Amino acid sequence: MLDSNDNAIINLNNIYGNEDLFCIVSREDFDKICDDLYKEIEYKINKILKISKISPDNVNEILLIGGSSNIPKVKQIVKNKLTKAPIIDRLDKDKIVTYGAVLYSCEMKKGIILNETIPYSLGINISNGDMMSYFNHGDRMYKIIKNI
């Protein structure tokens, strides 16, 4: 709601006994509430760049996944840190999240074997424009789970 509007209405019936909750949250109030989380995002971006020894100027593309990726402030923080890289919107994020959930659940249940293949190559783009793939399009998911 706040990803495309300045205010969001929260209306929860019978939240406690017969009591209802109704309130209006502005984007500004939401951003104040989430300020510590936004600082954590900046910290993690800096940490990833430091650990990987990659300059922000060498990041070619950004793919944000998950509900928080729709928050305008999150996009702004990422763009401020990685100024040259465009945020990619062309991939089916629901499909990517679904595959991630499958991988995570299989990691928790080591006995599951998947015969499904991954729809995209997974890896990083290196500075000269080539991609260093960790897993290739068409790899079987069980191969990925064994390598995690």
C-alpha positions as CSV (number, residue, x, y, z in Angstrom):
1,M,0.0,0.0,0.0
2,L,2.7,2.5,0.9
3,D,4.8,1.5,-2.1
4,S,2.5,3.5,-4.3
5,N,0.5,5.7,-1.8
6,D,1.4,8.4,0.7
7,N,-0.9,6.8,3.4
8,A,-2.1,3.4,4.3
9,I,-5.3,2.5,6.2
10,I,-5.0,-0.3,8.7
11,N,-8.3,-1.8,9.7
12,L,-8.3,-4.9,11.9
13,N,-11.6,-6.3,13.1
14,N,-11.7,-8.0,16.5
15,I,-8.0,-7.7,17.0
16,Y,-8.5,-8.2,20.8
17,G,-11.8,-9.5,22.0
18,N,-14.4,-7.3,20.4
19,E,-11.9,-4.4,19.9
20,D,-11.2,-3.2,16.4
21,L,-8.0,-1.3,15.3
22,F,-8.3,1.5,12.8
23,C,-5.4,3.8,12.0
24,I,-3.8,5.7,9.1
25,V,0.0,5.3,8.7
26,S,1.8,7.8,6.5
27,R,4.9,6.9,4.5
28,E,6.9,9.4,6.7
29,D,5.7,7.7,9.9
30,F,6.5,4.3,8.4
31,D,10.0,5.4,7.5
32,K,10.6,6.7,11.0
33,I,9.5,3.4,12.5
34,C,11.8,1.5,10.1
35,D,14.9,3.8,10.4
36,D,17.0,1.2,12.3
37,L,16.2,-1.3,9.6
38,Y,17.2,1.1,6.9
39,K,20.5,1.6,8.6
40,E,20.9,-2.2,8.8
41,I,20.4,-2.4,5.0
42,E,23.2,0.2,4.4
43,Y,25.5,-1.6,6.8
44,K,24.9,-4.9,5.0
45,I,25.5,-3.4,1.6
46,N,28.8,-2.0,2.8
47,K,29.7,-5.3,4.4
48,I,29.0,-7.3,1.3
49,L,31.0,-4.9,-0.9
50,K,33.9,-5.0,1.6
51,I,33.9,-8.8,1.9
52,S,33.6,-9.3,-1.9
53,K,36.2,-6.6,-2.6
54,I,33.9,-5.1,-5.2
55,S,33.6,-1.4,-5.7
56,P,30.1,0.0,-6.0
57,D,31.1,1.2,-9.5
58,N,31.6,-2.4,-10.6
59,V,28.1,-3.5,-9.8
60,N,26.2,-3.8,-13.1
61,E,22.7,-4.7,-12.1
62,I,20.6,-4.9,-8.9
63,L,17.8,-7.4,-8.4
64,L,15.7,-6.8,-5.3
65,I,13.6,-9.7,-4.1
66,G,10.9,-9.9,-1.4
67,G,8.3,-7.7,0.1
68,S,10.7,-5.1,1.3
69,S,12.0,-4.6,-2.2
70,N,8.8,-2.6,-2.9
71,I,9.5,0.0,-0.2
72,P,10.6,3.2,-2.0
73,K,13.1,4.0,0.8
74,V,14.8,0.6,0.4
75,K,15.2,1.3,-3.4
76,Q,16.5,4.7,-2.6
77,I,19.1,3.4,-0.2
78,V,20.3,0.8,-2.7
79,K,20.5,3.3,-5.5
80,N,22.4,5.8,-3.3
81,K,25.0,3.1,-2.5
82,L,25.2,1.6,-6.0
83,T,24.7,4.6,-8.2
84,K,25.7,3.2,-11.5
85,A,23.6,0.0,-11.4
86,P,20.0,-0.1,-12.6
87,I,17.4,-2.0,-10.5
88,I,16.1,-4.9,-12.6
89,D,12.4,-5.4,-12.8
90,R,12.1,-7.8,-15.8
91,L,12.2,-11.1,-13.9
92,D,9.3,-12.9,-12.2
93,K,10.0,-12.2,-8.5
94,D,7.3,-14.5,-7.3
95,K,8.9,-17.4,-9.2
96,I,12.4,-16.5,-7.8
97,V,11.0,-16.4,-4.2
98,T,9.3,-19.7,-4.7
99,Y,12.5,-21.4,-5.9
100,G,14.3,-19.9,-2.9
101,A,11.7,-21.3,-0.5
102,V,12.0,-24.7,-2.1
103,L,15.8,-24.6,-1.7
104,Y,15.5,-23.6,1.9
105,S,13.0,-26.2,2.7
106,C,15.1,-28.9,1.1
107,E,18.2,-27.7,3.0
108,M,16.1,-28.3,6.2
109,K,15.0,-31.8,5.0
110,K,18.3,-33.2,3.6
111,G,16.5,-36.4,2.4
112,I,14.4,-34.7,-0.3
113,I,15.7,-35.1,-3.8
114,L,14.5,-32.6,-6.5
115,N,14.3,-33.3,-10.1
116,E,13.4,-29.7,-11.0
117,T,15.8,-27.5,-12.9
118,I,16.6,-23.9,-12.2
119,P,15.1,-21.4,-14.7
120,Y,18.0,-18.9,-14.4
121,S,21.7,-19.1,-14.0
122,L,22.8,-18.0,-10.5
123,G,26.1,-16.1,-10.1
124,I,27.6,-12.6,-10.2
125,N,28.5,-10.3,-13.0
126,I,32.2,-9.5,-13.0
127,S,33.5,-6.1,-14.0
128,N,34.2,-6.8,-17.7
129,G,30.5,-7.7,-18.2
130,D,30.9,-11.5,-18.1
131,M,29.0,-13.5,-15.6
132,M,30.7,-15.9,-13.2
133,S,28.0,-18.6,-12.7
134,Y,27.8,-20.7,-9.6
135,F,24.9,-22.7,-11.0
136,N,23.8,-22.7,-14.6
137,H,20.4,-22.5,-16.3
138,G,19.1,-26.1,-16.5
139,D,21.1,-27.4,-13.5
140,R,19.1,-29.8,-11.4
141,M,18.2,-28.4,-8.0
142,Y,19.6,-31.4,-6.1
143,K,23.0,-30.4,-7.4
144,I,22.5,-27.0,-5.9
145,I,21.4,-28.4,-2.6
146,K,24.4,-30.7,-2.4
147,N,26.7,-27.7,-3.0
148,I,25.2,-25.4,-0.4
